[in-house]
Amino acid sequence: MKKTVFASALALLLTACTNTKPMNHSEKTASTATKEDMMDVSKTNLQHHHWVLTKINGEPVNSSEGFSAPTLEIGEAFTANGNGGCNRYFGQAELQDGMFRVQSMASTMMACPEQEMEIENIVTDTLSEWSRVTLTKNHIYLNGKASLEFRLQDWVY
């Protein structure tokens, strides 16, 4: 009897100590980066870069012919702007305790094909709310309303 009670208590204790929160795709991808690739998430490391969206919730972004993948640029004074898939957006980026968002986001209002509007809505909804941010030498991962993976593609002149 004592062994059964002890075994049950031990199983309960071990279960309580495990992390039961499922890891989403962006967290899995970001966690597979080598330690050497990981970078501190800071305004300095995020600023002055051009990022191109490659995945939404782990799935590759496929834009219609004539449309390009969404982008994110973080500039001087931590301003943010880019292409959401159809329309240009802009706002003030914020970084706080490993979380990122674009506050007071505004955008142009062009009509676009349904697929581009769906992508744009996911991107702008995620950017406008707080998301956990992970940064590597070549990628930025935003994990919030959706999981967004951007690849570094700085401008080359």
N, C-alpha and C positions, 0 to 999 in steps of 0.2 A: 504494500500500500504506500509506504513512504517513498519507494522508488518511483512509483507512478506519479505521485504528487510532485516530486522533485523534477522528473522529466517534463511534466506539463508546465511547471513554473519556468524551467530553463527554456523550453520552446517558446513560451509566451514572451520571455525577456529578450530572446534573440530576435523574434519577430518585431518587437517594439523598437529595437535598435537599428533595424534596417531602414533604408530610405525607400519608401514605397511610392514616391512621386515618380511617375514615368518620365524618362528623358525624351524630349522631342528631337526631331531630326537635326535641327540646327545645333543643339547641345552636343549630340553625338558627333557630328562633323567637326565642330570646333574642338571637342575633346580629343580627337584623333590627330590633331596637329602636334608636331614635335615641340618639345619644350623650347628649342632654339628658335622656332618660328613664332612663338607667342610674344606679344608685345604688351607693354603697359597701356591700358586704356586711359589716355590723357588727351586734353585738348590739343596739345602740341603734336601728338602722334596721329590725330584724326584730321587736323587742318591741312589745307593746301593739297588735297588729293582728289582724284576723280575715280569714282567707283562705278562699276557696271553690274547690274543685277544678273546673276546667273541661275539662281534657284529660288523658288517659293515653296516652302514646306517640303523641301527635299527634291522637288521636281524641277527639271530644266525649264527655263523661261523660253517660250517659242513665240516670237512676235510675228505678226502678219507681214507679208511683203510690203515694203515701203515704210515700215515702222521699225524703230530700234528699241533695244532693251532699255528699261528704266535705268536712270543714273542717279548718283548722289555725289554732290560736291560740297565740301566743307571748306569755307574760305576764311579770309581775314575777319576778325571780330566774331568768329564762330558762326557766321551766317551759313545757311544751307540752301542749296537750290539744285535743281536737276530736272530731268524729264521723267514723268510718271508712267510713260508708255505712250501717251498721246499729248498731254498738256505739260507745260512747264510749271513747276512749283517753286516756291521760295518761302523762307521763314528764318526764325532765329533758332539755331541748334542749342540744346542744353545737355549737359553731362553731369550726372549726380549719382554718386555711389555705384558706379558701374552700370548706370541706366542712361539711355539716350532717347531724346525726342526732338522733334522740330515743332517749336511753339509758334502759334499764330500763323499757321501755314495758309498761304493763298496760292491760287493757280489761275492759269488761263482757262477758258471755258469752251474749247473747240469740241465739236461732235466727232466721235471716232467709232470705228467698228466695235461691236460688242466685246470681242476678245480683248482688245486693248483697254477698253473701259473697265473690264473685270480686273485685269492686271493692275491698272492704275489705282482702282479703289483699294485693292489689297495693300499696295505699296504705300499710298498716302495715308490710309487708316493706320497702318503699322507705324509709319514714321511720326505721325502726329500724337501717338500715345507712348508712354514709357515702355522701352524694350531693354532687356539685358543685352549688353554689347560685349562681344569678344573680338579681339583684334590680333591678326597675325601679320607677317611681312607682306602677304599678298591678298588677304581677305578681311572683310569685316562681316561679322555675323550679328544680326539683330533678332532677338528672340522675344517676341511680344505677342500682339494680336495674331500675327503670322510669323513664321520663321523665314527671314530673308538672308540670302547669302550674296554678297557683292564681291567681285574680283577687282583688285587694283588695276587701273588702266589709266595712269597719269597721262596728261597731254604731252605729246612729243611734237616739237616744232622743227 
